[in-house]
Amino acid sequence: MNKNFTFLILFAALCMNANGQTRINASEISKHLNDTVTTSQRITGGRVLERAHITLLYLGGTFPEHLFTIVIKEPARSLFKIKSPDELKGKDVNVTGRVTEYGGRPQIAVTDLRQLKIE
């Protein structure tokens, strides 16, 4: 029984690694395009695009010199209950997701509440 439990724990750990979630320093995010990562950084600003139903959070510097963007689209956007990105400015955030690029800048799209932890 003990061997089966050990095997199960080992298998679960390998599966988590296979999922590709790697913890990285936010300054290295541009090196991880198309990887699924977890990183932390301070929110430095943001913008709401009402027509597109998107909230953008800028991290690691002021726009357009920020490190990366968190993109929150519907339906996840309505679950966060964020009235304005200004209320989050200065807060630290942990985000997990696939790194993509838009307009030459890295971004992570958030589709689930579990991807974003605001401290």
Backbone as CSV, one residue per row, in Angstrom:
resi,resn,N_x,N_y,N_z,CA_x,CA_y,CA_z,C_x,C_y,C_z
1,MET,0.829,-1.198,0.000,0.000,0.000,0.000,0.866,1.252,0.000
2,ASN,1.932,1.243,0.791,2.818,2.377,0.891,3.502,2.653,-0.452
3,LYS,3.883,1.590,-1.179,4.510,1.750,-2.494,3.536,2.390,-3.477
4,ASN,2.274,1.998,-3.424,1.271,2.579,-4.314,1.084,4.062,-4.038
5,PHE,1.073,4.438,-2.770,0.918,5.846,-2.405,2.114,6.661,-2.889
6,THR,3.310,6.130,-2.700,4.522,6.804,-3.164,4.489,6.966,-4.684
7,PHE,4.090,5.922,-5.381,3.986,5.989,-6.831,2.973,7.057,-7.256
8,LEU,1.845,7.114,-6.583,0.811,8.092,-6.903,1.323,9.514,-6.720
9,ILE,2.028,9.780,-5.644,2.596,11.111,-5.384,3.613,11.456,-6.469
10,LEU,4.485,10.521,-6.808,5.491,10.745,-7.843,4.834,11.009,-9.199
11,PHE,3.816,10.234,-9.508,3.099,10.404,-10.772,2.429,11.772,-10.838
12,ALA,1.813,12.202,-9.758,1.155,13.515,-9.717,2.175,14.633,-9.919
13,ALA,3.347,14.503,-9.295,4.395,15.517,-9.450,4.878,15.579,-10.891
14,LEU,5.045,14.445,-11.522,5.473,14.414,-12.922,4.412,15.022,-13.836
15,CYS,3.161,14.763,-13.557,2.071,15.335,-14.367,2.051,16.842,-14.254
16,MET,2.297,17.366,-13.055,2.317,18.819,-12.889,3.464,19.421,-13.678
17,ASN,4.617,18.780,-13.685,5.737,19.261,-14.476,5.445,19.165,-15.961
18,ALA,4.762,18.130,-16.381,4.431,17.956,-17.791,3.469,19.032,-18.265
19,ASN,2.689,19.567,-17.356,1.759,20.628,-17.701,2.501,21.889,-18.121
20,GLY,3.785,22.011,-17.752,4.597,23.107,-18.233,4.524,24.376,-17.416
21,GLN,3.965,24.344,-16.237,3.898,25.555,-15.443,5.216,25.747,-14.712
22,THR,5.895,26.805,-15.055,7.190,27.122,-14.504,7.119,28.463,-13.805
23,ARG,7.714,28.575,-12.624,7.761,29.861,-11.931,8.955,30.626,-12.475
24,ILE,8.713,31.856,-12.917,9.779,32.670,-13.498,9.791,34.060,-12.865
25,ASN,10.906,34.732,-13.028,11.015,36.129,-12.660,10.317,36.937,-13.757
26,ALA,9.531,37.914,-13.393,8.755,38.684,-14.379,9.639,39.353,-15.422
27,SER,10.860,39.701,-15.063,11.756,40.351,-16.027,12.171,39.415,-17.157
28,GLU,11.950,38.112,-16.989,12.313,37.128,-18.007,11.122,36.648,-18.829
29,ILE,9.979,37.285,-18.682,8.757,36.782,-19.308,8.849,36.734,-20.833
30,SER,9.544,37.677,-21.437,9.631,37.683,-22.902,10.416,36.490,-23.450
31,LYS,11.172,35.821,-22.610,11.923,34.630,-23.023,11.059,33.378,-22.986
32,HIS,9.810,33.503,-22.539,8.959,32.334,-22.329,7.690,32.356,-23.190
33,LEU,7.782,32.919,-24.388,6.614,32.947,-25.283,6.109,31.534,-25.534
34,ASN,4.811,31.359,-25.453,4.100,30.093,-25.644,4.305,29.088,-24.514
35,ASP,4.979,29.492,-23.439,5.117,28.638,-22.258,4.021,29.013,-21.259
36,THR,3.631,28.051,-20.446,2.723,28.332,-19.347,3.583,28.568,-18.115
37,VAL,3.453,29.765,-17.534,4.311,30.177,-16.430,3.490,30.755,-15.288
38,THR,4.142,30.884,-14.142,3.618,31.628,-13.014,4.652,32.685,-12.673
39,THR,4.188,33.922,-12.464,5.091,35.003,-12.120,4.390,35.988,-11.195
40,SER,5.173,36.841,-10.577,4.648,37.856,-9.670,5.187,39.220,-10.081
41,GLN,4.379,40.239,-9.850,4.807,41.591,-10.176,3.797,42.565,-9.586
42,ARG,4.152,43.819,-9.541,3.263,44.865,-9.044,2.465,45.462,-10.206
43,ILE,1.188,45.692,-9.971,0.330,46.323,-10.975,0.648,47.816,-10.995
44,THR,0.999,48.321,-12.169,1.404,49.720,-12.295,0.371,50.574,-13.021
45,GLY,-0.683,49.936,-13.495,-1.730,50.684,-14.192,-2.631,49.729,-14.938
46,GLY,-3.508,50.306,-15.720,-4.410,49.467,-16.485,-5.365,50.289,-17.314
47,ARG,-6.213,49.586,-18.000,-7.155,50.229,-18.915,-8.331,49.298,-19.136
48,VAL,-9.510,49.883,-19.293,-10.708,49.115,-19.597,-11.113,49.438,-21.030
49,LEU,-11.292,48.400,-21.827,-11.764,48.553,-23.203,-13.210,48.054,-23.228
50,GLU,-14.141,48.958,-22.945,-15.549,48.572,-22.782,-16.147,47.936,-24.029
51,ARG,-15.855,48.490,-25.190,-16.439,47.942,-26.424,-16.011,46.506,-26.673
52,ALA,-14.784,46.181,-26.276,-14.262,44.824,-26.476,-14.488,43.946,-25.245
53,HIS,-14.997,44.524,-24.159,-15.222,43.796,-22.902,-13.922,43.181,-22.372
54,ILE,-12.875,44.018,-22.337,-11.549,43.584,-21.904,-11.010,44.552,-20.850
55,THR,-10.371,43.996,-19.825,-9.617,44.795,-18.862,-8.151,44.432,-19.024
56,LEU,-7.305,45.454,-19.125,-5.865,45.270,-19.248,-5.201,45.744,-17.967
57,LEU,-4.307,44.952,-17.426,-3.515,45.340,-16.269,-2.055,45.369,-16.690
58,TYR,-1.399,46.498,-16.483,0.006,46.650,-16.850,0.871,46.358,-15.629
59,LEU,1.927,45.591,-15.831,2.796,45.190,-14.732,4.243,45.525,-15.025
60,GLY,4.954,45.946,-13.980,6.386,46.162,-14.088,6.785,47.421,-14.825
61,GLY,6.030,48.470,-14.709,6.359,49.745,-15.355,5.126,50.381,-15.937
62,THR,5.256,51.657,-16.273,4.110,52.372,-16.826,4.004,52.138,-18.327
63,PHE,2.782,52.124,-18.809,2.510,51.937,-20.231,3.147,53.080,-21.006
64,PRO,3.818,52.858,-22.073,4.026,51.620,-22.829,5.341,50.917,-22.515
65,GLU,5.990,51.290,-21.425,7.285,50.699,-21.075,7.167,49.584,-20.038
66,HIS,6.003,48.996,-19.865,5.767,47.948,-18.884,6.385,46.621,-19.336
67,LEU,6.554,45.699,-18.373,7.114,44.382,-18.695,6.133,43.513,-19.463
68,PHE,4.876,43.459,-18.957,3.872,42.645,-19.628,2.477,43.076,-19.200
69,THR,1.490,42.513,-19.885,0.088,42.854,-19.659,-0.682,41.611,-19.266
70,ILE,-1.597,41.780,-18.306,-2.580,40.746,-18.020,-3.851,41.153,-18.738
71,VAL,-4.394,40.264,-19.558,-5.606,40.527,-20.333,-6.741,39.716,-19.710
72,ILE,-7.789,40.417,-19.287,-8.939,39.743,-18.682,-10.144,39.993,-19.581
73,LYS,-10.613,38.925,-20.246,-11.757,39.012,-21.156,-12.994,38.428,-20.485
74,GLU,-14.145,38.709,-21.080,-15.383,38.080,-20.615,-15.324,36.597,-20.953
75,PRO,-15.898,35.731,-20.162,-16.730,35.979,-18.990,-15.941,36.145,-17.692
76,ALA,-14.622,35.897,-17.719,-13.831,36.003,-16.493,-13.855,37.424,-15.930
77,ARG,-13.911,38.406,-16.806,-13.872,39.811,-16.375,-14.996,40.137,-15.409
78,SER,-16.184,39.655,-15.681,-17.316,39.957,-14.797,-17.201,39.222,-13.469
79,LEU,-16.472,38.125,-13.424,-16.275,37.381,-12.176,-15.322,38.093,-11.215
80,PHE,-14.387,38.883,-11.750,-13.414,39.574,-10.922,-14.000,40.778,-10.197
81,LYS,-15.060,41.324,-10.699,-15.708,42.479,-10.075,-14.751,43.667,-9.945
82,ILE,-13.912,43.872,-10.950,-12.986,44.999,-10.958,-13.710,46.177,-11.605
83,LYS,-13.940,47.226,-10.832,-14.600,48.403,-11.386,-13.636,49.217,-12.244
84,SER,-12.405,49.355,-11.728,-11.403,50.147,-12.428,-10.021,49.572,-12.121
85,PRO,-9.142,49.513,-13.107,-7.776,49.052,-12.831,-7.055,49.941,-11.819
86,ASP,-7.496,51.205,-11.691,-6.858,52.116,-10.738,-6.965,51.612,-9.303
87,GLU,-8.031,50.868,-8.980,-8.178,50.346,-7.619,-7.164,49.247,-7.311
88,LEU,-6.527,48.698,-8.344,-5.522,47.648,-8.161,-4.089,48.162,-8.259
89,LYS,-3.934,49.417,-8.671,-2.605,49.991,-8.867,-1.805,49.931,-7.568
90,GLY,-0.573,49.431,-7.655,0.302,49.315,-6.502,0.201,47.989,-5.769
91,LYS,-0.752,47.150,-6.155,-0.900,45.847,-5.505,-0.052,44.807,-6.236
92,ASP,0.424,43.837,-5.458,1.187,42.741,-6.041,0.220,41.666,-6.530
93,VAL,0.605,41.010,-7.619,-0.245,39.986,-8.211,0.591,38.775,-8.595
94,ASN,0.034,37.598,-8.396,0.591,36.351,-8.916,-0.321,35.930,-10.051
95,VAL,0.256,35.632,-11.188,-0.538,35.236,-12.347,0.061,33.990,-12.971
96,THR,-0.831,33.110,-13.415,-0.426,31.882,-14.101,-1.151,31.828,-15.433
97,GLY,-0.416,31.519,-16.483,-1.038,31.382,-17.791,-0.006,31.269,-18.897
98,ARG,-0.520,31.127,-20.098,0.336,30.990,-21.286,0.765,32.374,-21.752
99,VAL,2.052,32.538,-21.976,2.606,33.811,-22.421,2.460,33.909,-23.937
100,THR,1.777,34.949,-24.374,1.669,35.253,-25.802,2.191,36.666,-26.004
101,GLU,2.119,37.128,-27.236,2.630,38.463,-27.537,1.588,39.246,-28.321
102,TYR,1.469,40.523,-27.999,0.578,41.414,-28.743,1.270,42.765,-28.843
103,GLY,1.412,43.263,-30.041,2.059,44.555,-30.241,3.488,44.606,-29.740
104,GLY,4.178,43.476,-29.801,5.570,43.429,-29.374,5.765,43.294,-27.876
105,ARG,4.690,43.148,-27.124,4.767,43.015,-25.660,4.200,41.673,-25.210
106,PRO,4.815,41.043,-24.223,4.261,39.797,-23.691,2.962,40.057,-22.932
107,GLN,2.093,39.063,-22.951,0.843,39.151,-22.204,0.416,37.768,-21.753
108,ILE,-0.414,37.758,-20.707,-1.030,36.525,-20.226,-2.524,36.783,-20.171
109,ALA,-3.295,35.953,-20.868,-4.754,36.072,-20.838,-5.284,35.252,-19.670
110,VAL,-6.136,35.889,-18.870,-6.733,35.243,-17.709,-8.167,34.874,-18.057
111,THR,-8.477,33.586,-17.932,-9.829,33.106,-18.252,-10.507,32.470,-17.048
112,ASP,-9.772,32.373,-15.927,-10.278,31.693,-14.749,-9.785,32.443,-13.512
113,LEU,-10.617,32.559,-12.512,-10.260,33.250,-11.276,-9.016,32.669,-10.606
114,ARG,-8.806,31.378,-10.769,-7.668,30.717,-10.117,-6.327,31.132,-10.717
115,GLN,-6.322,31.766,-11.872,-5.076,32.179,-12.499,-4.490,33.448,-11.884
116,LEU,-5.296,34.194,-11.166,-4.895,35.521,-10.701,-5.114,35.648,-9.197
117,LYS,-4.040,35.947,-8.486,-4.124,36.157,-7.046,-3.593,37.557,-6.745
118,ILE,-4.469,38.436,-6.311,-4.088,39.811,-6.005,-3.877,39.936,-4.508
119,GLU,-2.719,40.476,-4.130,-2.393,40.588,-2.698,-2.522,42.018,-2.216
